Amino acid sequence: METPHPFCSIEEQVSRLTSRGMTVSDRRAAENFLITHNYYRVVNGYKFLFLDKDRSKPGNEVFREGSDFDQLVAVFMFDRELRSRCLFALEVAESRMKTATVHAFCDRHRGTLDYLSFSSYCSKDQYRAPRRYDANLSDLLTMLKSASLGNCHHKAYVGHYLEHYDDVPLWVLSGCLSFGNMAHFYDLCDVPTRNEACKLVGRVVGRRIESKRMSFTYKVLRDYRNICAHGDRLFCARTGRRDSYRFKDFIDRIETVLTATEFEDLVLAPVSETIATLDMFPYVKEKVVGEMGIEGLVVIGE
């Protein structure tokens, strides 16, 4: 096991950067930035763009010639703005997908508490992962049961329904469910419910959506929403079991559930504008766009 790095003062952190070949033109500004944003998140999070792979060795990293702290700051701020802009688009997509799924389920299963019944969901052979069907359905129903009894943090409307109507319908309870919860819920819905949810979203966005694509969209957007909400690195994020999905896959999936105008205004234009903040650093911009996998998007090259 490797020995943990010793604690370094802010001044020592800046000196570490300069000793490895990074130019710091304003030490006081750099120190203040690291006090505010944390060395680990800034440097360890984004240094890979600036390392000289030929000269760096384990325990002795060297930055490529021309690396500047201002570039590092620019990438950090770019990624923060990218998260903020993408989160807004994700909230629109999430609301539409969740609402359509819940509406489709409640239209097919009219009993107030039908969402707590095993019979309201798909059979094992209709589920994408039959071996995990029993456990996943049981976990879902346990979670829904707990939420329906009022174990839903800081959601006064659930308490209101319990107090005045005894039972809480799914269209009320859905406000307690995370995007991840709804992704599992969708996958466990019976086939007619899934298809109807696709039709509802498709009616809004003006395109036909297959159930399998909706399921995949739920999973990719769930992961990217968590990244944005928790302040993790976005532009270079890899998700999925084999880390096979990156930003270009997020772009592709969110387009599925947005109208053409929404996609342009909430995704393409904001992403293009955010990338443009790196224009004064062409090398960095090229590396960032490459990590995102969106070199082919016309809006990026304009």
Disulfide bonds with the S-S distance in Angstrom:
Cys152-Cys176 1.87
